[in-house]
Amino acid sequence: MIGRLRREWQGFREGLRRLDTQAAVVLVAAVVLVLLQLQIGNRSFFWAHIAEAVDPANRQLAAWGWWFGMQGVLGFVVPVLILTLGFKRKPSEIGLGLGDWKLASVLALLYAVPVVIGTWVLSNGADFQAQYPHFAGAKFDWGLFLVYELLFLFYWLGWEYLWRGFVLFGTAPAFGVGAIVVQMVPFAILHADKPVAEAYLSILGGLALGALVWRCRSFWIAVPIHAFQMLALDFWCTLRARSGAEGLGLDALMQAFGGGS
């Protein structure tokens, strides 16, 4: 009996020696960071524990800023520190370099065209106009709109880097190109509460974004993929709210710009 336990212990130690420490730390840390975001990085936490310390006039924007800011810190700042300080990785090794910036730039520009058109069409719907921007105060104050969108951009840095940077490049030494699949799994699971079509499309989207970042060797391309579509939708909905423009034609577009000052 003792001999068997000794052999099991030796096998366990041997297994630990073969374990890729960086990949293990990255995957465990990603889970912890997501849990922290869900527990203390949400707007409910802000309203319950922080709102009283903020000027009432600024609380609505601050609530969104808390959520966006915590995602940026937990998804971008902390993971970068783990890989650079904890594992001595160079920025280029963890997706922070320029990579194939020429290809990334071309793809971003090509992507921007259908996004601008598609979000203009979507913004004509009453449901979208009621929902975007999430912070209603941004609709009638361009200064607040800019602040809100910059905070939102920080959110996207955190959301994208956590998966397409930290998990993708952090587990690449252990899994190679298989890291594309690894980073997709938690990303898709976090879409479980979304509409059915969006939930299943997140599998394809996660794989596509992971493959794109892997090809470009830089996570930066993933940011405009998500951020620009939200910025465009917020912008069109704001112009429509300020101008009262309805419809999709050139007249509606001219009215939106003419009355959106």
TANOR-V535693 format. One line per field, one symbol per residue. phi: phi as a letter, one per 20 degrees, with the letter a starting at -180 (. if undefined). A space follows every 50 residues. Layout:
# TANOR-V535693
phi->???
This chain:
# TANOR-V535693
phi->.ffffffffffffffffeffffffffffffffffffffeceefffgfecc gfedggfdffffffffffffffffedffgffffeefclefgfecneefle ffffffffffffffffffffffffefffffecfgeffffcbfffgfffff ffffgfgffffgeecgffefdgfedmfffffgffgfgfffefeeggffff fffffffffffffffflbfgffffgeffffffffffffffffdmfcncff ffffffffddf
